[in-house]
């Protein structure tokens, strides 16, 4: 998944009507989730963004490349693959 794909998934989460734009209500809902959302709401949001097949499962082949990109490098004795597990 590229950064563009990730941004598209984030946008799609809030564009419930699949209209390709966010109206004021969608924008306020987005900001409210980021600022005041509960931990459960934020977890659901993250899960839905990465649930590419919309089947309720996260696939290792999709998640590992994304995590590898954003994980902070560990000391030389720790492998990135090990940090992800």
HTML snippet that shows the backbone in 3Dmol.js (N, CA, C, O; Angstrom):
<script src="https://3Dmol.org/build/3Dmol-min.js"></script>
<div id="view" style="width:600px;height:400px;position:relative"></div>
<script>
const pdb = `
ATOM      1  N   UNK A   1       0.853  -1.169   0.000  1.00  0.00           N
ATOM      2  CA  UNK A   1       0.000   0.000   0.000  1.00  0.00           C
ATOM      3  C   UNK A   1       0.899   1.232   0.000  1.00  0.00           C
ATOM      4  O   UNK A   1       1.814   1.342   0.816  1.00  0.00           O
ATOM      5  N   UNK A   2       0.638   2.136  -0.898  1.00  0.00           N
ATOM      6  CA  UNK A   2       1.424   3.365  -0.972  1.00  0.00           C
ATOM      7  C   UNK A   2       0.803   4.421  -0.062  1.00  0.00           C
ATOM      8  O   UNK A   2      -0.298   4.245   0.461  1.00  0.00           O
ATOM      9  N   UNK A   3       1.528   5.516   0.114  1.00  0.00           N
ATOM     10  CA  UNK A   3       0.987   6.624   0.911  1.00  0.00           C
ATOM     11  C   UNK A   3      -0.299   7.154   0.287  1.00  0.00           C
ATOM     12  O   UNK A   3      -1.237   7.509   1.000  1.00  0.00           O
ATOM     13  N   UNK A   4      -0.345   7.210  -1.063  1.00  0.00           N
ATOM     14  CA  UNK A   4      -1.554   7.678  -1.741  1.00  0.00           C
ATOM     15  C   UNK A   4      -2.732   6.750  -1.462  1.00  0.00           C
ATOM     16  O   UNK A   4      -3.850   7.206  -1.227  1.00  0.00           O
ATOM     17  N   UNK A   5      -2.474   5.455  -1.489  1.00  0.00           N
ATOM     18  CA  UNK A   5      -3.529   4.490  -1.198  1.00  0.00           C
ATOM     19  C   UNK A   5      -4.011   4.647   0.231  1.00  0.00           C
ATOM     20  O   UNK A   5      -5.213   4.600   0.494  1.00  0.00           O
ATOM     21  N   UNK A   6      -3.089   4.830   1.145  1.00  0.00           N
ATOM     22  CA  UNK A   6      -3.461   5.026   2.546  1.00  0.00           C
ATOM     23  C   UNK A   6      -4.314   6.286   2.702  1.00  0.00           C
ATOM     24  O   UNK A   6      -5.316   6.269   3.417  1.00  0.00           O
ATOM     25  N   UNK A   7      -3.932   7.359   2.051  1.00  0.00           N
ATOM     26  CA  UNK A   7      -4.719   8.595   2.121  1.00  0.00           C
ATOM     27  C   UNK A   7      -6.110   8.383   1.523  1.00  0.00           C
ATOM     28  O   UNK A   7      -7.096   8.904   2.044  1.00  0.00           O
ATOM     29  N   UNK A   8      -6.192   7.620   0.432  1.00  0.00           N
ATOM     30  CA  UNK A   8      -7.494   7.305  -0.162  1.00  0.00           C
ATOM     31  C   UNK A   8      -8.364   6.522   0.815  1.00  0.00           C
ATOM     32  O   UNK A   8      -9.567   6.770   0.905  1.00  0.00           O
ATOM     33  N   UNK A   9      -7.775   5.581   1.545  1.00  0.00           N
ATOM     34  CA  UNK A   9      -8.515   4.771   2.516  1.00  0.00           C
ATOM     35  C   UNK A   9      -8.997   5.641   3.682  1.00  0.00           C
ATOM     36  O   UNK A   9     -10.117   5.472   4.164  1.00  0.00           O
ATOM     37  N   UNK A  10      -8.157   6.560   4.129  1.00  0.00           N
ATOM     38  CA  UNK A  10      -8.553   7.469   5.207  1.00  0.00           C
ATOM     39  C   UNK A  10      -9.720   8.335   4.743  1.00  0.00           C
ATOM     40  O   UNK A  10     -10.695   8.513   5.472  1.00  0.00           O
ATOM     41  N   UNK A  11      -9.618   8.868   3.537  1.00  0.00           N
ATOM     42  CA  UNK A  11     -10.687   9.700   2.984  1.00  0.00           C
ATOM     43  C   UNK A  11     -11.977   8.890   2.852  1.00  0.00           C
ATOM     44  O   UNK A  11     -13.052   9.366   3.216  1.00  0.00           O
ATOM     45  N   UNK A  12     -11.868   7.665   2.331  1.00  0.00           N
ATOM     46  CA  UNK A  12     -13.052   6.825   2.118  1.00  0.00           C
ATOM     47  C   UNK A  12     -13.764   6.506   3.426  1.00  0.00           C
ATOM     48  O   UNK A  12     -14.986   6.360   3.445  1.00  0.00           O
ATOM     49  N   UNK A  13     -13.019   6.397   4.510  1.00  0.00           N
ATOM     50  CA  UNK A  13     -13.629   6.109   5.811  1.00  0.00           C
ATOM     51  C   UNK A  13     -14.643   7.193   6.175  1.00  0.00           C
ATOM     52  O   UNK A  13     -15.688   6.890   6.750  1.00  0.00           O
ATOM     53  N   UNK A  14     -14.351   8.428   5.852  1.00  0.00           N
ATOM     54  CA  UNK A  14     -15.231   9.539   6.205  1.00  0.00           C
ATOM     55  C   UNK A  14     -16.212   9.891   5.092  1.00  0.00           C
ATOM     56  O   UNK A  14     -17.221  10.547   5.350  1.00  0.00           O
ATOM     57  N   UNK A  15     -15.939   9.473   3.875  1.00  0.00           N
ATOM     58  CA  UNK A  15     -16.824   9.741   2.741  1.00  0.00           C
ATOM     59  C   UNK A  15     -17.826   8.597   2.619  1.00  0.00           C
ATOM     60  O   UNK A  15     -17.774   7.810   1.674  1.00  0.00           O
ATOM     61  N   UNK A  16     -18.736   8.516   3.583  1.00  0.00           N
ATOM     62  CA  UNK A  16     -19.672   7.388   3.659  1.00  0.00           C
ATOM     63  C   UNK A  16     -20.558   7.274   2.422  1.00  0.00           C
ATOM     64  O   UNK A  16     -20.929   6.167   2.032  1.00  0.00           O
ATOM     65  N   UNK A  17     -20.901   8.395   1.804  1.00  0.00           N
ATOM     66  CA  UNK A  17     -21.757   8.364   0.626  1.00  0.00           C
ATOM     67  C   UNK A  17     -21.002   8.125  -0.664  1.00  0.00           C
ATOM     68  O   UNK A  17     -21.596   8.124  -1.742  1.00  0.00           O
ATOM     69  N   UNK A  18     -19.703   7.923  -0.566  1.00  0.00           N
ATOM     70  CA  UNK A  18     -18.834   7.710  -1.734  1.00  0.00           C
ATOM     71  C   UNK A  18     -19.048   8.798  -2.789  1.00  0.00           C
ATOM     72  O   UNK A  18     -19.177   8.518  -3.981  1.00  0.00           O
ATOM     73  N   UNK A  19     -19.083  10.051  -2.310  1.00  0.00           N
ATOM     74  CA  UNK A  19     -19.331  11.183  -3.199  1.00  0.00           C
ATOM     75  C   UNK A  19     -18.054  11.837  -3.701  1.00  0.00           C
ATOM     76  O   UNK A  19     -18.102  12.728  -4.548  1.00  0.00           O
ATOM     77  N   UNK A  20     -16.907  11.396  -3.180  1.00  0.00           N
ATOM     78  CA  UNK A  20     -15.600  11.935  -3.552  1.00  0.00           C
ATOM     79  C   UNK A  20     -15.362  13.340  -3.013  1.00  0.00           C
ATOM     80  O   UNK A  20     -14.496  14.062  -3.507  1.00  0.00           O
ATOM     81  N   UNK A  21     -16.129  13.723  -2.001  1.00  0.00           N
ATOM     82  CA  UNK A  21     -15.883  14.978  -1.292  1.00  0.00           C
ATOM     83  C   UNK A  21     -16.428  14.838   0.124  1.00  0.00           C
ATOM     84  O   UNK A  21     -17.287  13.999   0.393  1.00  0.00           O
ATOM     85  N   UNK A  22     -15.923  15.662   1.011  1.00  0.00           N
ATOM     86  CA  UNK A  22     -16.430  15.698   2.379  1.00  0.00           C
ATOM     87  C   UNK A  22     -17.214  16.984   2.570  1.00  0.00           C
ATOM     88  O   UNK A  22     -16.710  18.072   2.289  1.00  0.00           O
ATOM     89  N   UNK A  23     -18.437  16.861   3.042  1.00  0.00           N
ATOM     90  CA  UNK A  23     -19.194  18.063   3.365  1.00  0.00           C
ATOM     91  C   UNK A  23     -18.841  18.484   4.791  1.00  0.00           C
ATOM     92  O   UNK A  23     -18.025  17.837   5.447  1.00  0.00           O
ATOM     93  N   UNK A  24     -19.440  19.542   5.259  1.00  0.00           N
ATOM     94  CA  UNK A  24     -19.123  20.067   6.588  1.00  0.00           C
ATOM     95  C   UNK A  24     -19.366  19.014   7.672  1.00  0.00           C
ATOM     96  O   UNK A  24     -18.562  18.872   8.593  1.00  0.00           O
ATOM     97  N   UNK A  25     -20.469  18.278   7.561  1.00  0.00           N
ATOM     98  CA  UNK A  25     -20.785  17.261   8.570  1.00  0.00           C
ATOM     99  C   UNK A  25     -19.705  16.174   8.611  1.00  0.00           C
ATOM    100  O   UNK A  25     -19.266  15.772   9.689  1.00  0.00           O
ATOM    101  N   UNK A  26     -19.278  15.699   7.433  1.00  0.00           N
ATOM    102  CA  UNK A  26     -18.215  14.683   7.385  1.00  0.00           C
ATOM    103  C   UNK A  26     -16.915  15.217   7.976  1.00  0.00           C
ATOM    104  O   UNK A  26     -16.220  14.514   8.710  1.00  0.00           O
ATOM    105  N   UNK A  27     -16.599  16.453   7.653  1.00  0.00           N
ATOM    106  CA  UNK A  27     -15.365  17.056   8.149  1.00  0.00           C
ATOM    107  C   UNK A  27     -15.392  17.176   9.672  1.00  0.00           C
ATOM    108  O   UNK A  27     -14.407  16.870  10.344  1.00  0.00           O
ATOM    109  N   UNK A  28     -16.532  17.626  10.212  1.00  0.00           N
ATOM    110  CA  UNK A  28     -16.659  17.761  11.665  1.00  0.00           C
ATOM    111  C   UNK A  28     -16.577  16.387  12.329  1.00  0.00           C
ATOM    112  O   UNK A  28     -15.962  16.254  13.387  1.00  0.00           O
ATOM    113  N   UNK A  29     -17.182  15.368  11.729  1.00  0.00           N
ATOM    114  CA  UNK A  29     -17.099  14.010  12.278  1.00  0.00           C
ATOM    115  C   UNK A  29     -15.650  13.531  12.301  1.00  0.00           C
ATOM    116  O   UNK A  29     -15.209  12.904  13.264  1.00  0.00           O
ATOM    117  N   UNK A  30     -14.913  13.833  11.231  1.00  0.00           N
ATOM    118  CA  UNK A  30     -13.513  13.436  11.154  1.00  0.00           C
ATOM    119  C   UNK A  30     -12.706  14.117  12.256  1.00  0.00           C
ATOM    120  O   UNK A  30     -11.955  13.456  12.974  1.00  0.00           O
ATOM    121  N   UNK A  31     -12.855  15.415  12.390  1.00  0.00           N
ATOM    122  CA  UNK A  31     -12.106  16.150  13.400  1.00  0.00           C
ATOM    123  C   UNK A  31     -12.504  15.708  14.809  1.00  0.00           C
ATOM    124  O   UNK A  31     -11.657  15.617  15.698  1.00  0.00           O
ATOM    125  N   UNK A  32     -13.779  15.438  15.008  1.00  0.00           N
ATOM    126  CA  UNK A  32     -14.253  14.989  16.310  1.00  0.00           C
ATOM    127  C   UNK A  32     -13.628  13.649  16.686  1.00  0.00           C
ATOM    128  O   UNK A  32     -13.238  13.444  17.835  1.00  0.00           O
ATOM    129  N   UNK A  33     -13.532  12.745  15.727  1.00  0.00           N
ATOM    130  CA  UNK A  33     -12.905  11.450  16.001  1.00  0.00           C
ATOM    131  C   UNK A  33     -11.448  11.634  16.393  1.00  0.00           C
ATOM    132  O   UNK A  33     -10.985  11.039  17.366  1.00  0.00           O
ATOM    133  N   UNK A  34     -10.727  12.451  15.642  1.00  0.00           N
ATOM    134  CA  UNK A  34      -9.307  12.651  15.923  1.00  0.00           C
ATOM    135  C   UNK A  34      -9.074  13.361  17.257  1.00  0.00           C
ATOM    136  O   UNK A  34      -8.121  13.048  17.969  1.00  0.00           O
ATOM    137  N   UNK A  35      -9.942  14.313  17.595  1.00  0.00           N
ATOM    138  CA  UNK A  35      -9.726  15.128  18.790  1.00  0.00           C
ATOM    139  C   UNK A  35     -10.382  14.530  20.033  1.00  0.00           C
ATOM    140  O   UNK A  35      -9.770  14.492  21.101  1.00  0.00           O
ATOM    141  N   UNK A  36     -11.620  14.065  19.900  1.00  0.00           N
ATOM    142  CA  UNK A  36     -12.378  13.640  21.078  1.00  0.00           C
ATOM    143  C   UNK A  36     -12.836  12.188  21.042  1.00  0.00           C
ATOM    144  O   UNK A  36     -13.537  11.739  21.949  1.00  0.00           O
ATOM    145  N   UNK A  37     -12.458  11.465  20.027  1.00  0.00           N
ATOM    146  CA  UNK A  37     -12.913  10.084  19.918  1.00  0.00           C
ATOM    147  C   UNK A  37     -12.391   9.217  21.049  1.00  0.00           C
ATOM    148  O   UNK A  37     -11.297   9.435  21.569  1.00  0.00           O
ATOM    149  N   UNK A  38     -13.194   8.233  21.418  1.00  0.00           N
ATOM    150  CA  UNK A  38     -12.761   7.292  22.453  1.00  0.00           C
ATOM    151  C   UNK A  38     -11.676   6.386  21.871  1.00  0.00           C
ATOM    152  O   UNK A  38     -11.489   6.329  20.656  1.00  0.00           O
ATOM    153  N   UNK A  39     -10.984   5.700  22.727  1.00  0.00           N
ATOM    154  CA  UNK A  39      -9.960   4.759  22.275  1.00  0.00           C
ATOM    155  C   UNK A  39     -10.584   3.706  21.367  1.00  0.00           C
ATOM    156  O   UNK A  39     -10.000   3.342  20.346  1.00  0.00           O
ATOM    157  N   UNK A  40     -11.762   3.217  21.729  1.00  0.00           N
ATOM    158  CA  UNK A  40     -12.449   2.205  20.918  1.00  0.00           C
ATOM    159  C   UNK A  40     -12.771   2.746  19.523  1.00  0.00           C
ATOM    160  O   UNK A  40     -12.595   2.037  18.532  1.00  0.00           O
ATOM    161  N   UNK A  41     -13.236   3.987  19.436  1.00  0.00           N
ATOM    162  CA  UNK A  41     -13.545   4.594  18.135  1.00  0.00           C
ATOM    163  C   UNK A  41     -12.284   4.748  17.293  1.00  0.00           C
ATOM    164  O   UNK A  41     -12.308   4.506  16.086  1.00  0.00           O
ATOM    165  N   UNK A  42     -11.197   5.147  17.918  1.00  0.00           N
ATOM    166  CA  UNK A  42      -9.940   5.311  17.183  1.00  0.00           C
ATOM    167  C   UNK A  42      -9.386   3.972  16.724  1.00  0.00           C
ATOM    168  O   UNK A  42      -8.821   3.875  15.635  1.00  0.00           O
ATOM    169  N   UNK A  43      -9.540   2.941  17.541  1.00  0.00           N
ATOM    170  CA  UNK A  43      -9.098   1.602  17.147  1.00  0.00           C
ATOM    171  C   UNK A  43      -9.920   1.114  15.960  1.00  0.00           C
ATOM    172  O   UNK A  43      -9.371   0.568  15.003  1.00  0.00           O
ATOM    173  N   UNK A  44     -11.238   1.310  16.019  1.00  0.00           N
ATOM    174  CA  UNK A  44     -12.100   0.904  14.903  1.00  0.00           C
ATOM    175  C   UNK A  44     -11.715   1.644  13.629  1.00  0.00           C
ATOM    176  O   UNK A  44     -11.648   1.046  12.555  1.00  0.00           O
ATOM    177  N   UNK A  45     -11.466   2.927  13.745  1.00  0.00           N
ATOM    178  CA  UNK A  45     -11.042   3.727  12.589  1.00  0.00           C
ATOM    179  C   UNK A  45      -9.770   3.151  11.971  1.00  0.00           C
ATOM    180  O   UNK A  45      -9.715   2.925  10.762  1.00  0.00           O
ATOM    181  N   UNK A  46      -8.759   2.916  12.786  1.00  0.00           N
ATOM    182  CA  UNK A  46      -7.490   2.369  12.278  1.00  0.00           C
ATOM    183  C   UNK A  46      -7.704   1.017  11.623  1.00  0.00           C
ATOM    184  O   UNK A  46      -7.164   0.745  10.550  1.00  0.00           O
ATOM    185  N   UNK A  47      -8.487   0.178  12.266  1.00  0.00           N
ATOM    186  CA  UNK A  47      -8.742  -1.152  11.708  1.00  0.00           C
ATOM    187  C   UNK A  47      -9.418  -1.040  10.349  1.00  0.00           C
ATOM    188  O   UNK A  47      -9.016  -1.714   9.400  1.00  0.00           O
ATOM    189  N   UNK A  48     -10.435  -0.200  10.245  1.00  0.00           N
ATOM    190  CA  UNK A  48     -11.167  -0.072   8.983  1.00  0.00           C
ATOM    191  C   UNK A  48     -10.292   0.485   7.865  1.00  0.00           C
ATOM    192  O   UNK A  48     -10.435   0.087   6.709  1.00  0.00           O
ATOM    193  N   UNK A  49      -9.399   1.391   8.198  1.00  0.00           N
ATOM    194  CA  UNK A  49      -8.499   1.947   7.180  1.00  0.00           C
ATOM    195  C   UNK A  49      -7.596   0.857   6.603  1.00  0.00           C
ATOM    196  O   UNK A  49      -7.344   0.832   5.399  1.00  0.00           O
ATOM    197  N   UNK A  50      -7.111  -0.041   7.456  1.00  0.00           N
ATOM    198  CA  UNK A  50      -6.201  -1.094   7.007  1.00  0.00           C
ATOM    199  C   UNK A  50      -6.920  -2.361   6.563  1.00  0.00           C
ATOM    200  O   UNK A  50      -6.274  -3.258   6.021  1.00  0.00           O
ATOM    201  N   UNK A  51      -8.204  -2.470   6.766  1.00  0.00           N
ATOM    202  CA  UNK A  51      -8.984  -3.635   6.362  1.00  0.00           C
ATOM    203  C   UNK A  51      -9.357  -3.493   4.885  1.00  0.00           C
ATOM    204  O   UNK A  51     -10.508  -3.220   4.544  1.00  0.00           O
ATOM    205  N   UNK A  52      -8.373  -3.681   4.027  1.00  0.00           N
ATOM    206  CA  UNK A  52      -8.532  -3.402   2.604  1.00  0.00           C
ATOM    207  C   UNK A  52      -9.636  -4.213   1.943  1.00  0.00           C
ATOM    208  O   UNK A  52     -10.353  -3.692   1.088  1.00  0.00           O
ATOM    209  N   UNK A  53      -9.784  -5.458   2.316  1.00  0.00           N
ATOM    210  CA  UNK A  53     -10.792  -6.309   1.694  1.00  0.00           C
ATOM    211  C   UNK A  53     -12.163  -6.173   2.352  1.00  0.00           C
ATOM    212  O   UNK A  53     -13.132  -6.789   1.911  1.00  0.00           O
ATOM    213  N   UNK A  54     -12.239  -5.368   3.404  1.00  0.00           N
ATOM    214  CA  UNK A  54     -13.485  -5.136   4.146  1.00  0.00           C
ATOM    215  C   UNK A  54     -14.122  -6.452   4.582  1.00  0.00           C
ATOM    216  O   UNK A  54     -15.340  -6.622   4.518  1.00  0.00           O
ATOM    217  N   UNK A  55     -13.271  -7.379   5.027  1.00  0.00           N
ATOM    218  CA  UNK A  55     -13.756  -8.688   5.444  1.00  0.00           C
ATOM    219  C   UNK A  55     -13.594  -8.925   6.942  1.00  0.00           C
ATOM    220  O   UNK A  55     -13.873 -10.018   7.435  1.00  0.00           O
ATOM    221  N   UNK A  56     -13.143  -7.902   7.663  1.00  0.00           N
ATOM    222  CA  UNK A  56     -12.980  -8.043   9.099  1.00  0.00           C
ATOM    223  C   UNK A  56     -11.660  -8.644   9.526  1.00  0.00           C
ATOM    224  O   UNK A  56     -11.484  -9.007  10.689  1.00  0.00           O
ATOM    225  N   UNK A  57     -10.719  -8.754   8.579  1.00  0.00           N
ATOM    226  CA  UNK A  57      -9.411  -9.328   8.880  1.00  0.00           C
ATOM    227  C   UNK A  57      -8.313  -8.441   8.321  1.00  0.00           C
ATOM    228  O   UNK A  57      -8.484  -7.813   7.276  1.00  0.00           O
ATOM    229  N   UNK A  58      -7.188  -8.392   9.015  1.00  0.00           N
ATOM    230  CA  UNK A  58      -6.006  -7.705   8.511  1.00  0.00           C
ATOM    231  C   UNK A  58      -5.031  -8.772   8.033  1.00  0.00           C
ATOM    232  O   UNK A  58      -4.718  -9.711   8.765  1.00  0.00           O
ATOM    233  N   UNK A  59      -4.560  -8.623   6.816  1.00  0.00           N
ATOM    234  CA  UNK A  59      -3.691  -9.614   6.196  1.00  0.00           C
ATOM    235  C   UNK A  59      -2.234  -9.225   6.416  1.00  0.00           C
ATOM    236  O   UNK A  59      -1.848  -8.077   6.194  1.00  0.00           O
ATOM    237  N   UNK A  60      -1.433 -10.187   6.853  1.00  0.00           N
ATOM    238  CA  UNK A  60      -0.021  -9.938   7.151  1.00  0.00           C
ATOM    239  C   UNK A  60       0.698  -9.315   5.956  1.00  0.00           C
ATOM    240  O   UNK A  60       1.491  -8.391   6.132  1.00  0.00           O
ATOM    241  N   UNK A  61       0.434  -9.804   4.750  1.00  0.00           N
ATOM    242  CA  UNK A  61       1.118  -9.284   3.561  1.00  0.00           C
ATOM    243  C   UNK A  61       0.799  -7.816   3.308  1.00  0.00           C
ATOM    244  O   UNK A  61       1.554  -7.132   2.616  1.00  0.00           O
ATOM    245  N   UNK A  62      -0.291  -7.331   3.850  1.00  0.00           N
ATOM    246  CA  UNK A  62      -0.654  -5.921   3.712  1.00  0.00           C
ATOM    247  C   UNK A  62      -0.096  -5.092   4.862  1.00  0.00           C
ATOM    248  O   UNK A  62       0.398  -3.985   4.647  1.00  0.00           O
ATOM    249  N   UNK A  63      -0.172  -5.614   6.066  1.00  0.00           N
ATOM    250  CA  UNK A  63       0.211  -4.864   7.260  1.00  0.00           C
ATOM    251  C   UNK A  63       1.718  -4.740   7.426  1.00  0.00           C
ATOM    252  O   UNK A  63       2.210  -3.661   7.755  1.00  0.00           O
ATOM    253  N   UNK A  64       2.460  -5.821   7.206  1.00  0.00           N
ATOM    254  CA  UNK A  64       3.908  -5.805   7.460  1.00  0.00           C
ATOM    255  C   UNK A  64       4.620  -4.723   6.651  1.00  0.00           C
ATOM    256  O   UNK A  64       5.417  -3.980   7.224  1.00  0.00           O
ATOM    257  N   UNK A  65       4.369  -4.598   5.338  1.00  0.00           N
ATOM    258  CA  UNK A  65       5.053  -3.517   4.606  1.00  0.00           C
ATOM    259  C   UNK A  65       4.723  -2.124   5.147  1.00  0.00           C
ATOM    260  O   UNK A  65       5.588  -1.248   5.169  1.00  0.00           O
ATOM    261  N   UNK A  66       3.496  -1.919   5.578  1.00  0.00           N
ATOM    262  CA  UNK A  66       3.118  -0.620   6.145  1.00  0.00           C
ATOM    263  C   UNK A  66       3.823  -0.373   7.462  1.00  0.00           C
ATOM    264  O   UNK A  66       4.339   0.719   7.701  1.00  0.00           O
ATOM    265  N   UNK A  67       3.847  -1.375   8.314  1.00  0.00           N
ATOM    266  CA  UNK A  67       4.493  -1.220   9.610  1.00  0.00           C
ATOM    267  C   UNK A  67       5.994  -1.032   9.449  1.00  0.00           C
ATOM    268  O   UNK A  67       6.612  -0.258  10.179  1.00  0.00           O
ATOM    269  N   UNK A  68       6.571  -1.736   8.500  1.00  0.00           N
ATOM    270  CA  UNK A  68       8.012  -1.628   8.268  1.00  0.00           C
ATOM    271  C   UNK A  68       8.376  -0.182   7.922  1.00  0.00           C
ATOM    272  O   UNK A  68       9.429   0.318   8.319  1.00  0.00           O
ATOM    273  N   UNK A  69       7.505   0.465   7.190  1.00  0.00           N
ATOM    274  CA  UNK A  69       7.769   1.835   6.757  1.00  0.00           C
ATOM    275  C   UNK A  69       7.733   2.821   7.925  1.00  0.00           C
ATOM    276  O   UNK A  69       8.462   3.813   7.921  1.00  0.00           O
ATOM    277  N   UNK A  70       6.892   2.555   8.921  1.00  0.00           N
ATOM    278  CA  UNK A  70       6.689   3.523   9.989  1.00  0.00           C
ATOM    279  C   UNK A  70       7.323   3.152  11.317  1.00  0.00           C
ATOM    280  O   UNK A  70       7.290   3.943  12.260  1.00  0.00           O
ATOM    281  N   UNK A  71       7.897   1.968  11.408  1.00  0.00           N
ATOM    282  CA  UNK A  71       8.521   1.542  12.673  1.00  0.00           C
ATOM    283  C   UNK A  71       9.850   2.249  12.852  1.00  0.00           C
ATOM    284  O   UNK A  71      10.623   2.394  11.905  1.00  0.00           O
ATOM    285  N   UNK A  72      10.104   2.680  14.053  1.00  0.00           N
ATOM    286  CA  UNK A  72      11.381   3.315  14.377  1.00  0.00           C
ATOM    287  C   UNK A  72      12.444   2.230  14.418  1.00  0.00           C
ATOM    288  O   UNK A  72      12.238   1.168  15.006  1.00  0.00           O
ATOM    289  N   UNK A  73      13.561   2.499  13.803  1.00  0.00           N
ATOM    290  CA  UNK A  73      14.645   1.513  13.769  1.00  0.00           C
ATOM    291  C   UNK A  73      15.128   1.205  15.176  1.00  0.00           C
ATOM    292  O   UNK A  73      15.329   2.100  15.997  1.00  0.00           O
ATOM    293  N   UNK A  74      15.306  -0.066  15.429  1.00  0.00           N
ATOM    294  CA  UNK A  74      15.805  -0.541  16.707  1.00  0.00           C
ATOM    295  C   UNK A  74      17.322  -0.688  16.622  1.00  0.00           C
ATOM    296  O   UNK A  74      17.888  -0.628  15.530  1.00  0.00           O
ATOM    297  N   UNK A  75      17.983  -0.878  17.757  1.00  0.00           N
ATOM    298  CA  UNK A  75      19.427  -1.134  17.719  1.00  0.00           C
ATOM    299  C   UNK A  75      19.741  -2.286  16.766  1.00  0.00           C
ATOM    300  O   UNK A  75      18.883  -3.122  16.481  1.00  0.00           O
ATOM    301  N   UNK A  76      20.962  -2.319  16.286  1.00  0.00           N
ATOM    302  CA  UNK A  76      21.368  -3.279  15.256  1.00  0.00           C
ATOM    303  C   UNK A  76      21.043  -4.721  15.612  1.00  0.00           C
ATOM    304  O   UNK A  76      20.836  -5.538  14.714  1.00  0.00           O
ATOM    305  N   UNK A  77      20.992  -5.055  16.890  1.00  0.00           N
ATOM    306  CA  UNK A  77      20.733  -6.446  17.257  1.00  0.00           C
ATOM    307  C   UNK A  77      19.259  -6.825  17.138  1.00  0.00           C
ATOM    308  O   UNK A  77      18.923  -8.005  17.247  1.00  0.00           O
ATOM    309  N   UNK A  78      18.379  -5.862  16.920  1.00  0.00           N
ATOM    310  CA  UNK A  78      16.963  -6.171  16.745  1.00  0.00           C
ATOM    311  C   UNK A  78      16.571  -5.957  15.292  1.00  0.00           C
ATOM    312  O   UNK A  78      16.792  -4.888  14.723  1.00  0.00           O
ATOM    313  N   UNK A  79      16.001  -6.966  14.719  1.00  0.00           N
ATOM    314  CA  UNK A  79      15.562  -6.930  13.337  1.00  0.00           C
ATOM    315  C   UNK A  79      14.186  -6.263  13.266  1.00  0.00           C
ATOM    316  O   UNK A  79      13.374  -6.419  14.178  1.00  0.00           O
ATOM    317  N   UNK A  80      13.923  -5.525  12.190  1.00  0.00           N
ATOM    318  CA  UNK A  80      12.623  -4.879  12.010  1.00  0.00           C
ATOM    319  C   UNK A  80      11.525  -5.935  11.987  1.00  0.00           C
ATOM    320  O   UNK A  80      10.459  -5.732  12.568  1.00  0.00           O
ATOM    321  N   UNK A  81      11.776  -7.055  11.323  1.00  0.00           N
ATOM    322  CA  UNK A  81      10.785  -8.132  11.287  1.00  0.00           C
ATOM    323  C   UNK A  81      10.434  -8.587  12.702  1.00  0.00           C
ATOM    324  O   UNK A  81       9.269  -8.852  13.000  1.00  0.00           O
ATOM    325  N   UNK A  82      11.419  -8.675  13.556  1.00  0.00           N
ATOM    326  CA  UNK A  82      11.194  -9.101  14.934  1.00  0.00           C
ATOM    327  C   UNK A  82      10.390  -8.048  15.700  1.00  0.00           C
ATOM    328  O   UNK A  82       9.556  -8.399  16.534  1.00  0.00           O
ATOM    329  N   UNK A  83      10.627  -6.778  15.430  1.00  0.00           N
ATOM    330  CA  UNK A  83       9.903  -5.701  16.107  1.00  0.00           C
ATOM    331  C   UNK A  83       8.425  -5.720  15.736  1.00  0.00           C
ATOM    332  O   UNK A  83       7.574  -5.374  16.555  1.00  0.00           O
ATOM    333  N   UNK A  84       8.118  -6.121  14.513  1.00  0.00           N
ATOM    334  CA  UNK A  84       6.735  -6.166  14.047  1.00  0.00           C
ATOM    335  C   UNK A  84       5.971  -7.292  14.724  1.00  0.00           C
ATOM    336  O   UNK A  84       4.785  -7.143  15.019  1.00  0.00           O
ATOM    337  N   UNK A  85       6.627  -8.407  14.972  1.00  0.00           N
ATOM    338  CA  UNK A  85       5.955  -9.567  15.580  1.00  0.00           C
ATOM    339  C   UNK A  85       5.651  -9.244  16.986  1.00  0.00           C
ATOM    340  O   UNK A  85       5.085 -10.071  17.701  1.00  0.00           O
TER     341      UNK A  85
END
`;
const viewer = $3Dmol.createViewer("view");
viewer.addModel(pdb, "pdb");
viewer.setStyle({}, {cartoon: {color: "spectrum"}});
viewer.zoomTo();
viewer.render();
</script>
